[in-house]
């Protein structure tokens, strides 16, 4: 198995320690997320914490694609994090990434970043409409998203769990995570509105976001709300259609 590793310069001296974390990933570290697709663990490094995300071995077709034609999720996460930081967009500091391959296929990979503890994610705003400072946090999130759009960043995984929100003094700061799906370039109005489609089903939240985005962009509130709500409805229809299809497939397999 061939190993490839890339580090940001400020972490070159820590390679030996991090090598040990990767080698012993399955039985060391504090597990924070365990899913079919990936596992996230936290490890101590230099009196602070780092976050290591392990991407599972892809299917056979993607093993070939990632080996010869596409950048891995770990590499994209690392490169996109560095782009965000250069554009002054919040994200945990990128440390590096590892890839493991054979001569003809791609196996597993790891993305490493600083561990950023936060008070909440956007998801908590959806679950609790009475969360303290709810509207102020939501308006700040909308301004943060507008800033992404102005900087030509289309975060394709702009979903409730992928923005960490941290209170610093009286202000709230926003940080993107799960970075492997992004596009960079000018965004027209519809692309910007589609970027809100996965965030919430609550009309009251869409109304607040529409109002704040209108203040930032100069577009009318009515135009923004209509488009934002339309993309939300489209995403929800597609999401529930997939769920119904999965249920049917499970039934026929039984």
N, C-alpha and C positions, 0 to 999 in steps of 0.2 A: 504494500500500500504506500503510495506516494503522498507526502504531506506538503502542503503549501501554507505558509503563514505570512501575514502582513501586519505590521504594527505602525501606529503613529509614533513619531520620533520620541515624544516625551515618555513613552512606555518601553523603549528598547531595553532598558536595564532590567525590566521585570519579566522578560521572556521566559527565564528559567522557572520562575514561580508559576506563571500562567501555563506553561507546558505541563506542569504537574496537575493543574486543575483540569485541563483538557483530557489528559491521560486517565485521570481518576474521576471523570465527570459522573459516571453512573453511580458511584458510591460515596461521593463527597459533596459538599455544598448544601445550602439551604434551598429547598425547592419552593419556588413561588408560583409557577404555572406548569401544569402537566396536561398536554392535549395530545390527540392523535398526531397532529402535525408537528408539534415542537414542544420542547421542555425548556423552562427558564430556571436557572439557579443563581444564587448570590454567594460570592466568595470574598473573604477578607484580603485586602491588598494595601499595604502601606498605611495602616490605621484608617482606611476607608473601605468601601465595598465596591466590587465590580459585579456586573450583571452578565452572565454568559447564556446566550440563547442557542440551543442545539436544534438544528433543523433535521428532520428525519430523512432517511435515505429515500430519494424520489422514486417514482415508478420507472420501469425499464426504459420507456421512451425518453423521459426527462433525464435519466442517467446519461444517455447518449447526448441529449441536447445540451446539458450543462457541461459535459466534458468537452464538446467540440464547438458549440455554436452560441451558447448563452452564458452570461455571467450568473454565478450562483446567487441565491438569496443573501447569503452572508456577505459576499463581495459587494452586492448592490447596497445592502444596509450600511456598510462601512463607507462606501463612496458617497452615498446620498447624505449621510450624517455630516461628512466633511463639507459638502456643498451647502447644507443648511447653516452650518456654523459660519461659513464664509459670507452667507447672505444675512447673518444676524437673526436667525430663526432658532427658537429654543428647541433643543434636543439633548439628551444625555451625551456627555463627551464620548466620542468613539475611541476605543482602545486598539482594536485590531480584529482580524478574522482568521480562521483556519479552514482549509479544505482538504479532504482525503479522497484520493482517486486511485483507480487501477489504470493500466495502459489503455483500456477501451471504455471505461465508464466512470461516472461520478458517484461517489458514495455520500458521506455525510459532511456537514459543515457547521461551523460555530461563529456567531457574531458576538463580540465583546464590547461592552460600553460601561461607563460609570453607572452605579446604582443611584437613581434619583428617587428619593422618598417624597411622596406628594400627599396632600390632604384628600384629593379626590380626582376622579376622571369625569369626563363629560357624562358618562353613564349615570352617575349619582344624580345629576340634574334631571335626568329623565325619570328616575325612580322616585324622587322626592321633590315635588314642585314647590314645597315649602322650605327647601334647604336654605339656611341663612345666606343672605346676599345673592339669592338665586338669579334675580334679573341682572344685577351688576356683573356677576360671573359670566352669564350668558352673553351679555353685550360685549364684554371683554373678549370672549371666545370668538364672537362674530368679527370684531376688529382684527383679531389675530388671523382669522381665515382670510379676511380682505387683504391683509398684508401679504399672506402667502400668494394670493392671486396677483397682486401688484408686482410681486417679485418673480412672477411666472413659474410658480410651483404648483403643480396639480397633484395633490396627495390623494392617490387613488384609493387608499384605505382609510379615508376620512370617516371613521365610524366611532361609536360612543366610547370604546375602551382605549382608543389610540391617541388621546390627548391627555397628558397628565397636567393637573392644575395645582399650583403651589402658591400659597399666600406668603408674600414677602412684605412686611410692614402692613400698610393698608391696601396694597395693590395685589393683583393676581397675575401670576406668570404662567405661560402655557408652553408645553413641551411635547413635541411629536415623538411617538415610538412606533415600532413595527413598520420600518421604513422601506421595505424592499420593493414597493410598488409606487413609483412616482414618474411623472412626466414633467419636462421643463420646456417652457415656451409660452408665447402669448396665449391668453385664455379669453375667448369671446364670452358674451353674456350667458348664453345657454350652458356652456361648459362650467362656468362659475356656479350657476344655480344647481346644476346636476351634482356638483361636489357636496351639496348640502343634503342630498336625497337619502342618505343612509343614517342620518343622525337621530331623528326623533319622529314619533307619530303624533306628538302633542301639538295641536294647532296653536295653542297659546305660545309655545316656544318658537314655532315657525313665525308667528306674528312679531315677536320680539326681535328675532334674528333679521326678519325682513325690514323692520323699522331701522335697526342699527346699520344694516348693509346699505340701505337707502341714504342714510346720513353720510356714510363713507364714500359712496360711489356717485351720488347725485342722480341716480335713477329713481323712478317713482316707487313708492312703497307698494302700490297696487300691482305694478308689473312684476316686482321681485316676489311678492307673496304668491301670486298666481303661478309663476314658474317654479318656485321652490316647492310649493304644495303639490304641483303636478309631478315633479320628479320624485317626491316622497311617496306619492300614491303609486307611481309606476314601480318603484323599488319594492314596496310592500306587496303588491300584487305578484311580482316575480318571486319574491321570497316565499310567500305562502303557497304559490303554485309548486315550487320545488319541494316544500315540506309535504304537500299532499302526494306528490309523485314518489317521494322516498317512503312514505307510509304504505303506498300501494305495492312498491317493490319489496318491502319487508314482508308484507302479507303473502305475496306470491312465493317468496323464498321459504316460508314456514311450512 
